[in-house]
């Protein structure tokens, strides 16, 4: 076994009874460790000597210069800061160069103890992690570059499952650049473990994490959460620029990939991973998840949340699935717990110009969203795709969005114990546009999106696409939406699984290829309601499906969208969605009915034309209708319902203002 | 010197104009006649003496190349508001806006509502109306509802200006069946702009 200095660190921390008064100790290149007392007049020459002389609560200030050492904190609660950082906020001239300096057992170019901080250094050349942090640490405004390790080449963060009881760690505003991990976590590696009563919180925020690599997973960041019953862990990755990172192993399993980020929950406790407001670009995975691979897997009574929102994924690539991102939920026998819950939400992200390559898999040039459940009912989980934009991505299949849904009630454990098994993805308000399914072998499908629905035994695999705009996508077969079912009879139950696809309140138009289609067959049910499917070059519906146009509110009319797929105020898709759907968020006048398309039901919905008299023009007559009933309320003589554009029960200045705003507008 | 104060700018323009006038009257500038000839617009109503219950265009003030067309109402009871459109040739005239300061709808301190918009070019969509619960106005004789301002762009021997589109005049009575105003049947009368 390789000895480390970690046990010493913990022991020292545990035995500290009365910490010395906080002080400042100085280090600079003119110092002398033999005579130093840490004052400005007698500084230390090496950082290690200052750390060794420090007491808990001390601050060690380091002057500019290159320090060829691997400093290790042997006691808790220290601040290691460069003077240039204090003076000017920089980090370039105070360099911890670990090249050839680390002793066997050293874990980092700099090893931070619990409750300590590192600020304002360049850390480079370590053949172990650039910065190793144990417990609660704060790593701020450093340049961490050209380090190499098996795990966490740039930064490695860890705590034991039961010590310290509480961890709150920040990695903020650093540049983590060109580090190389032999296995995982090229830039940052976080592994949270917590048992009952323990909590872990890691925030990776505002960093630039670029050009790092890991062989297996997490080229830029690997964040792995694992808890026991009663444990709690939260990882938040926010406001980072994650660019040009990569993984190299093509393992083709769940356990490889994530060129920019790999994040996973896995345990029995309460776990949250949040990836938000990052710019994730030009990362590459030799497996899945070019920009990010994130998945949630709960066990027993776990409560897991995976929230991926408001990120910009662009120009990322993968070999197998999920060029921009690969987000998965996997639930196995969740009903064994008392009240398990897994919630995954992917919302407000943009996926542009990402790609994935291999036609043998499930594609998802922008995103592959996957739910796999085994003997788990829908009450135990939720997977929502909301208000994302998938634009200009490429893949052999499912170029914009791939929805891969598997419900299996048979394999491999006891059948029917918690039937029916359900797996579902709920999608709403997504824009899927200008994606291209391309492959030299031809036969591409799902130019916009594809739903792969697999159900075995007493199980239902479901995809619900609501309020989508799917336009301008290209494929050889289905340019817009592909519905690809696979159902099988359970060997034990004798029941065939059910694939179920719903499309509602959506616009599918101007795709090159068939608008909506699929191979048919299998035990598939479809429900189409209040959609506008129009102008797709290969026909609006493939003949494997029953064309629903003219029934259940389905129409086929020019939706009148601009090049950015924003409907004009004259679009027939306005106020044409399901009358029972919630329109309350749409700006007034909202016509008391939801719009079709990705903006329907949102604050960005295009308002209905303020046309009181219904002649498709807003003119003086509309004003007269309001003026003559001005000030009246519902039920009063003179109250004109149509003049109450905002439906608040009174004809007033607001109504007049809506007409004023549209005055002179006319629809053809 | 700053000219951001419009009053200062007005003074400057006045001074420059005065100096120009003086120089012309004194024979200065030598040669003369090199600039474009100013356009002179005139408006001729189709009916200069409209009868009762008529909404008509009448000639308003003229200032250089800019002139007003007054929209006037003759002998109408309980006039509450009007919606109308006016068409003209945008190659001949430029629409500047609608004035409402002299509108009879303002009688007795009422605060009416006016709006006009040119859409598309050559069509002015307009409304001038009181708001419930203000009563309508009994118009005696011919009174001004609003004024449309135009600038001549090129010469024309006769460019028609007409009411068009959705034309409606409301009285202050409400039809209880429809909760809409009881309309007043009026005659709409336009005119012709000539630009020399």
Interface residues (C-beta under 8 A of the other chain):
Chain A: X615 X617 X619 X620 X621 X623 X624 X625 X627 X628 X629 X630 X631 X632 X637 X638 X639 X640 X641 X656 X660 X663 X664 X665 X666
Chain B: X80 X81 X82 X83 X84 X85 X113 X115 X117 X118 X119 X125 X126 X127 X128 X129 X130 X131 X132 X133 X165 X166 X168 X170 X172 X174 X176 X178 X179 X180 X181
